[in-house]
Amino acid sequence: MAFPEDPLGLRAEMLIDGAWTDFTADVYTRTPITHQRGIRNEGTAADPAAVPMTINNRDGKYSPRNPMSPFYGRIGRNTRVRLSLPGATSYLQLDGTPTGYASTPDTAALDLTKDIDLRWEGEADWYAPGAQMLIGKWGAAGQRSYHMRLQDGLLIFHGTTDGSVGGIPQTALPKGLPRRAAVRVALVGGTTCRWYWAASLDGPWTQFAELALTNPFPNGVFVGTAPLLIAPSQADAVATRPPVAGRIYRAEVRGASGVVVAAPNFTAQPAGTTSFTDSAGRPWTLSGTAVIRDRVDRFIGEISEWPQKWEPSGADAWVPVQAAGILRRLGQGTKALQSSLRRRIPSYGPMAYWPMEEGEAATQAYSPIATANPMLLTGVRWAADSSLPSSGPLPILDGKDGAPATLSATFRNTSTTSWPAWSVQFMYRLDKGPTTRRTFLRIVTTGTVRDWYIQTGADGSNIIGRNSDGDTIVSQGLATGPDLFGKWVRVHFSLVQEGSLARFTITWSDINGSAGQFNTTFTGVTGRPTAVTSPPDGYTTDLNGLALGHISVWASDTTAAYDSAINAWLGETAGARMSRLAGEEKLPLMLTGQAGDTDPVGYQDMAPVLDLIKTAAASDGGLLTEDQTALRLLYRPRATLYSQTPGLVLDYAQGQIAAPLEPVDDDSGIRNDVTVTREGGSATRVVLGSGPLSVQDPPAGVGVYDDAITLSLATDEQTGPRAYWELYLGTWDEPRYPAVTVNLHRHPELIPAVLALREGDVLRLKGMPKWVAPDDVDLMVMGLKETLLPRKWTITFDCVPAGPWRVGVLDDALLGRVDTDGSQLASAVTATETTLPVKVTAGPVWKYESPFQIRAGGEVMTVTGITGATSPQTFTVIRSVNGITKPQPAGTDVRLATPATVAL
């Protein structure tokens, strides 16, 4: 049986020659199609999403090496595949290529000048680095009027005054935008810009910024002939701004007095529509890869192998494939990334560069720059110093009497003219200065100064410059101090022509940014550097122990190449590291929150890129999974997991939860003795000393359950809060519901909410049997497994308790209260009494400002008043809010039903 008979509307497609090709009719259902994704079986890391399928191959169509197959040469390893179901609405799908867009021709109504209101509703990677154009009249240079775009977490309005240049008002996006949202920028009178967001174009709109402009459009925005596009793009010498990749539902352009001049509504168009007219009378046409769809993607992955199976009789042939998410392929890579400096410096275009990260048996240092010859060194111990976190092991000078260490590096340059500016930069470490100032780098040039000698000593530094005759024309002693020794230092020596004078500047800076500088001028020309070497006679033995590396030569006075990377990106946020690595390695990754809301992380190691991303994710404590709607990684920052509104509510009493539902009270997640260690740093240990899940022996506790976690953190101070957070998670006293199953073919009313649910979202179980759970049960979805057959659709969610993620929210009626330090009933009460005598055993007395809920002996009550300024106090309550009715004895613990917890 194949899926054409499937009333659920499941569709299977392969990406062949850039187009999605439907092969649903060839998918056998003699084995169910199962889709698994996320963190499953209570693990700690996401497994690759997986979909095994059996494909009918009786005609040989799915044999990649069959010359008679219509797919010959077009399918094979890592052919992309997607599974989708019918959705509730249509949308415009853009893939981010400049040729894929929806457009309407220019008309007078679109030629707005001082009142421009741009509105866009869709799904986007809101906080991604780089530009994402959303909507605008934006053509080639000279024909650019206005547009709205996302860029590096900003929402930008860009208007020109002459078709090319103009004003760019911008502001940061609000935190925590949902996956689908509407954004809006309004230019008012050409002098004020306002920014808004909403759940949809229907509003209500929330204004989050306003800026009074300093007359950037005195004559209004330029009126050009470019069409209005969703989404435009730009790629020229000025900037590269690609169109947004994602789903667009609706958009609007309004002019003065809110008059709508364009209003494409893609939700009103049938799937496959290529042209239509909007409510404002604008004709729209789709181009290139732009397409209107009405499907919800459940899985996008790759088929890595095509095993061929058949019956000897020839009656049947099939291909049992397993499609997998991008984690599978990325996880195959074992190549460690190069060091931070080795990766970054060449990307800035040096004239020559020698990392000097060779192995112990090396005889020369190679250069990744083609014009640089290998660096020759003698009298060194290769790979002897590993203390620079941004580098691989570097050589140390180890010259012997009669055979001093030497260094010589030249590079080829066909230029015969003097460079207006140049610089030489390098890293070094010397534990103590020699008593006599010694040269630790000599720079050979074609300028007035042919040889520059950079010297160091215990009593200061020298800069010496000699001409072609060997005469000294620059001699500058510098009163540098002991802070240059015993740590890694970057030297930046530059020469800049200033008329008939040349200015040299030398800057010393350590890897944490502390710097000192000196500069002065002399009469002459800069020339251009041709070599870096040791002194002519080699290094003296009193420089033995000098570690040296990452020597670079530049045709400018640049500093950016070493910045940030010099300390291996210590202190950048986890989100920023993931985004940067993804950009550098062309790895698809999306953050569902702002990078700035993630924790600072430690040094970037030399490891495979996926390992580095996982390390950053673990250090922040969020969820690294895969996107269902695109072949990319998805990182959900820890901050986005706090205090969520449930995305799916399941009513047990209405039969919406399928059997088996088996809550478990066990010790699998208990961690009551936690040590968190910073990689290369110190540690913090925290222990729960009392309570039902403490380290006390039963019955006072449960005994010791210890855990040791090592994380890449920026500072030692981070280990304390993280240790307490891990202890809090590990001692949350609540049953586990590891699996929650829903039969969607029996409860289609749940389908929209289920399709919108993602890993990290919260689902709520209500109407539970009172003996199992007297209150609603909130669970966090970590993964899922769904089984799809004709007329049957079952989904099982892998869950953990969501309770510990319910943290305090300022001024919130439910989560804005701090719990008591200790309170109990001063005397017994019956099952129906509505006044409670409450004694405070620790901390301040209770205060009443508005109704709130407490819990005593498993019963939830609503407090409607408190009398008494000292303990004991009298609470007026509404009993049995959660259906529990029973007498309460004296000494019963009294707590907030939903106490505020401080987030990490």
Protein Blocks (a to p, Z undefined) as FASTA:
>chain_A
ZZklpmnopacdddeehiacdfklmpcckbccdddedjeehiabdcdddddddddfklom
mgmklmkbmkgokacehiacddddddfbdcdddehiakbccdddddfklmcfklccdddd
ddddfkbgcjddfbdcdddehiacbdcddeehiacddddfeopaccdddddddehiafbd
cdddddehhlaccddddfbfnlpaddfbdcddehkalnopaddfbdcddddddddfkbcc
dddedddfbdcdddehhiafbdcdfklpcehiabdcdfkopacddehjbccdfbdcfbdc
ddfbdcddddfklpaccdddddddfklmmmmpmcdcddfklmmmmmnopabdceklacfk
bcbdcdfbfklccdddehiaehkbckbmkbccdddddbdehiacddddddddfbfbdcfb
dcdddddddfbdcfbdcdfbdcddfbfblbdcddddfkbccdddddfkopafbdcddfdd
fklgoiacddddddddehjbccdddddddfkopacddddddeddebjafbdcddfkopaf
klgoiacehiacdfbdcfklmgojlnoogoiafklmmmmmmmmnopacddfbdfklpccd
dddddddfklmmmmmmmmnopacdddfkbccdddddfklmgopacfbdcdfknopaccdd
dddddfklgcfbdcdddehiacdddddfbdjkbmbdcfkbnojaddddddddfbfklmmm
mmmmmmmmmmcccdddfbacddfklmmmlmmmmmmpcehiacddehiafklomcacdddd
fbdcddddehiacdddddddfklmmccdehiaklmcccdfbdcdfbdcdfkbcbdcdddf
edcddddfbdcdddeehiacddfbdedjbdcddddddehklopacdddehiacddfbdcd
ddZZ
